[in-house]
Amino acid sequence: MAYLDIAHLEKSFGANRVVKDFSLPIDKGEFVSLLGPSGCGKTTVLRMVAGFETPSAGAIRIEGKDIVPLRPNQRNIGMVFQAYALFPNLTVAQNVGFGLRIAGVAGKEAQTRVGEMLDIIGLPLAEYGARYPFQLSGGQQQRVALARALAPRPRVLLLDEPLSALDAKVRVRLRGEIRDIQRRLGITTIFVTHDQEEALSISDRVVVMNAGIADQVGSPFEIYNRPATPFVASFVGTLTPFEATVIDPRVGTVMSGGLTMNLGRPLSAETGTAVPIALRPEAVQLGRASGREIILPATAREVEFMGSVIRIRAEAAGQSFLLDTFNRPDAPPPQPGEAVEISFSGRDVIVIGV
């Protein structure tokens, strides 16, 4: 039995169904991210678990007990919001201790736990406890908000886009710290984000949401490399989509734009069926490369410098390919209009939903 079981959850606001038959079993200590664009229903799911929204249908169970009838303060769930939501008139220690006071933990036990939480987030009580939120950086304030949510030892931790207000470098550092703390404490966590890099980098599983439903649930590896729907394929990562026709499903031979490719694996589609396929930019090599049996003459059309990576759009076999190559100061990239060769393997071709 799942530790946290979200079963057939529905939520409507008037005639607008924003969450549709959403089910998700989560194991104890698991870190699960809800990933999707604005308006897909991910925050509404989080708010229903927290108790801030009442489901139109469905159940939310922790250790087998349905918590839907319980008020938010009866669920023992910690939540960290996008806005830090710290009390400006309270010190760091008082902010962290606020949840303990609500939970009825006071005196020496509360003081000890506040100190423990501040040590865990790297803001020692002796140095930071007496400071006020305005005396902290954005990243430090979000750490305090995390410590406040963790101090009452909640059964589940909910994170609602907690890093979106931070600059890029702080965001990367803090997401690693959040994951490290979550692992050390072994707390079951749901993380809501629209940032695919965040979701892929720190999650045990990712739920890609689209228009109120879970389009795909899987490990970051599965979500990125085996997208189950066109939406997941287009939303997660960058790819070059193609249409192909199945030639021999037993060995996975397809044809796209006059180019025959052997995917090296059987397909469930019948011969003659049109299937959507795609290539990630990192699967396409500039020039010939070992293990890439498909080699095509091409013309570079666009060259985009992205720092450590250079992205090239090349035309070959009547189609457009995106490819990524590492930046090398001693090997400048091709110029637009320059003739090049590109190569890839049929094994790297993604067949969407088949």
N, C-alpha and C positions, 0 to 999 in steps of 0.2 A: 504494500500500500504506500502511495506517495505521501511524503510528509506534508506538503501543501498541494491540495488538489483543487484546481479550478475547473468546474464541470459545467458545460453547456451554458456559459454565461451570456446573457443578453442585456443590452441597455438601449432604451429608446428615449428620445426627448421629443415628445409629441409624436408626429408621424415619422420622425427621422431616426432610423435604427443605426446607431453608431458602433455598436458591438454586436456581432452576429454569431451565435452558437460557438463561443470561444471556449476551448477546453485545453488545459495544460497541467499535467502532473509534474511536480517538482520534487526532487529528492532532498533530503536533509543535507544542508551544507552546499547545495548547488548554487552556482551563479548563472542566472538566466537573463538575457537581454531581450527587451521588446524593441524591435527596430522597425522604423517605417517613417513615411513622410508626415507632415503636419495634417491632422484631421483623420488619421487612419484608425484611431481608437485606442492607441497604446496607453496614453495617460488616463483615459477613462477606465481601462482595466485596472490600472494601478490604484486609482481612487476608490474603486469598488472593493479591492482587497483591503485598503486602509480603512474603509467605512465611511468615506466622505461622499460616496454616491451609493444609492441603493439599486441593486440589480433589478431589471424588469423580469428576469427569469434566471434560473441556474443556481448553483451552490458553490461556496468557497469553504473548503474544509482544511483545518490544521489538525494533524494527527487524528483524522476521522471525525472531528467535531465541526459541524457547520457553524461558521462565525457570522453569517449574514445577519442573524437577529441581534448581534451584539453591537453596542455603540463603539466608536473608535477607541475610546479610553479603556474599553474592556477587552480589547483584542491582543494587547501586548505586542504591537507592531511598531517598529521605528521607521520614521520617514524623513528623508532629506530632500528639500525642495530645490528648484532651480534658483530662486532667490534665497539667500542665506537665511533669512527670517530670524536673525539673532535679535535679542532685545538690546537696543542701543544703550539703555540706562543700567544694564547689568554687566558685570565684569565677565571675563572668559570663564572663570570658575563658577560664577553664579549661573551663567547660561548653560553650562554643562550640567550643573546640579538641578536645573529647573525641572527636567523630566523626572529626576529622582524624587523631588519633592511631591510632584503630582502622583507618583507611584507609591508614596508613603514611606520612602526610604530617607532617613534623616540622621543627624548626629555624626558620630565617628565613621559609621559605615558609608554614609554619603560622601564624606570628605575623602575617605580612602579610595572610593570608586572614582571620584572626580580626578584624583591624582593619577590613578591607573589609566583612565581614558586619555588624559592629556599626555602621559608618557607614550601611549600607543600611537597617537597622532603626531608625535614629535614636537609638542609644545609643552615643555615641562612646567609644572605648577609654579615652581619658585620663580621662573622667568616670565611666564605669560599669564598666570592665574589672575593677577590684579589688573591686567590691561582691559581696555574697553574695545569693542569691535572696530571703532574708527581708527584705532591704533594698530590694526592688523592689515596685512595685504589681503587681496581677494582670495588667494589660495589658502591662507591661514584661516580666514573666516569660514571657508567651506569645510576645512578640517574640524573646526570647532562645532559646526552644525552636525558633522558626522559623529563626533564624540558625544554630543547631546543626544542623538538618536540611539547610540549604542549603550549609553550609561545604564539605562534601566534593564539591560540584557533582554532585548526583545526576541521573540521567537522567529520573526521574519524582519528583514531590512528592505525598505523600498527606497529607490533612488530615482527621482524624477528630473532627468536632464541636469544633474548637479554641476556639470562642468561647462555648460554652454556659455556662461558669462565670463569665463576666464580666457586669457590669451593662450595661443597655441602651445607654447613651451610649458607653461604651468599646467595646462590641461593634460598633456602627455605624462608629465611627472606625477600629477595627482591621481590620475586613473590607475597608474601602477601602484601607488600607495594604497588606494582603496582596495584593489584586488589583494594586495599583500595582507592588509588588515582583515579582510573577509576570510581569507584562508586561515590566518592565525586563530581567529575566533570561531571558525566553522559555522558561520551564520548563513542561513538560507536567504538569498538575495535576489530581488528583481530590479533590474536596471533599465530605465527607459531612455532611449536616445534616438536621434535621427541621424547620428554620425556613424556610418558603417565601420570606419576604422576603429572607433571606440568599441563597438559591439564585437567585432571580430577579434580584437586584441586581448580582451579580458574575460570573455564568457566561456562557460562550459557548453552552453547551448544558446542559440539565437533563434528568436521567433520573428520572422519577417511578416509584418502586418500590412494589409492592404484593404481599405474600405471596410474596416470592421471585422475582418476575418484573418485567421492565421494562414497565410499563403504557404509557408513552409516552416518546419521546426527541425533543427538539426545542429550538429557541431559547426563551428566556424569553417572547418575544412569542407564539410558537406555543403553548406550554404554557398560557399564561394565557388567550389569546383563542380557541384552537381545541382544547379538551380532547378527546382521542380516546375516552375512556371515562367512564362515570359516576363512577368512583373519582377520576380526575384532576380532573374538574369539581368534585367536592365537596371534595377535599383542598386544591386550590390556589385561594386566594382565597375570597371570599364570593359566593354567588349565590342567586337565587330560581329554584327548579326548577319546571317545568310539564310537563304532558303535552299533546301536541298531535296533531292528525290532519292528514295531508297532503291538501290539497284539489287543488292543481295543482303537481306536482313540476317542471314546465318553468320556471315563474317563481318557485317557492318560496313558494307560498301555503299557509298552514296555519291551522287553527282550534283555539283553546284556550279552553274555558269560554265559548263563544259569541262570543269575540273573534277576528275574522279579521285575520291579519297577512300582509303581503307581505314576505318576507325579502330580496327583490332579488337572489336567486341561485338557480340550479337545485338540486334535491335528487335524490339517487340513490334515494330511497325511492319506492315506488309510491303511487298515489292510494289513500286510505283507510287507509294504514299509520299506526300510532301511533308517534310519535317523541318522545324526551325533548328538551326545549328549556330554556333558562335565560337569565336576565338578570343581569348584574353590577350592583351598586348604583350605580356611577358612570354607567351607561348610562341611568338613569331620572332625569328632571328634575322638580323641584318647580315646578309652573306650566308655562306654554307656552314652548317654545323653538324657535328656528329650526332646521329640518332634522329635527325630531321630529314625524312626521306622525300618530302615534297619541296622541290626547289623551283622557284619561279623568277623569270626576269621581270623587273618592276621599274616604276618611275617614282621617285620621291616627289610628293606634292606639297606637304606641309611639314615643317620641322619646329617643334616646340621645346624650348629649353626649360627644364623644370628643376634645375639644380643637379642632384645626383643622378637623375634620369633624364633622358632625351626621348620625347615621344615623336614618332614619325608616322605620317599617313602616306602610304604608298599605294599605287594602283598596279594591279597585276591580274592577268586572266580576266580582264573586264570587270574586276571588282576592286573595292577599296579595303585596305588592311591597315589596322593600327598596330604599331609595334613599339616596344620600349627597349632602349639600349642604355647601358650605364655610361655616364659622362666620363670621358677620358681626355685629359688635356692634350695628350700626345696623338689623339686620333679624332680630329674634328668630324662632326656628323656630315652627311651629304647635304647638298644644297637643293632647294626646290627645283625640280626639272631634271635633276641628275639621274642617270640610269644606275640602278642597283640590282642586287639579287636579294630575295628574301626566302626563308625556308621555315618549315614547321613540320610537325608530325601529325598524322591523322589521329594518333592516340590522345592528342591534346585538344581535339575538337569536342566541344560540349554539345550534346544533343539535348535540347530543352524539353523536359516533360516526357521523354520516351525512355 
